[in-house]
């Protein structure tokens, strides 16, 4: 079975600064996807960034980037130039790759509550 | 597109009552997922469907929970009888895979259920 661990229940950062959220996972699968989701107080789950395990290059989306270390099973999220709107719960998630054009469910970590302070 | 629609947004009920949560996936999507979020257990899968057929219901806690997808545009999650420990936020998500290796799961706004 796969597990996802986020060891930082809460973090805070000053506006415009950089913060890194940690995530480790455990799996015996060789092909999979990793995600970071943002959940603001509105409760809506929003996909921030995605990484395919077969890609060595780290994914980036504007101010958001990941450090994917496959051998170490580590997948951290870096937020640059933090903004007040980044205040939210952040969830790391894993999804196994399914052959044949099918899909399985997401497996989530417990989340990290990020507060961006003015 | 309106996105994934869930109703109601909030539900307060008393222990023992039947509760029905509803979900309308994004039109054309072929996968539908029900997740539950609690403080203790975080976000966990309850059940998911592909082309209206249940694929994995191993996350359904017990026989009090049932889910149906009578057509491609509607799904229900029913709890009967409800218990206080069922209090949680229930999310529905849908995706269009259609033979590809991956596609994003789009989440609804969730239903916050409180069982007194």
Interface residues (C-beta under 8 A of the other chain):
Chain A: X33 X42 X43 X44 X45 X46 X47 X50 X52 X91 X95 X97 X98 X101 X102 X103 X104 X105 X106 X107 X108 X109 X110 X111
Chain B: X31 X33 X35 X42 X43 X44 X45 X48 X50 X56 X89 X91 X93 X95 X97 X98 X99 X100 X101 X102 X103 X104 X105 X107 X109 X110 X112
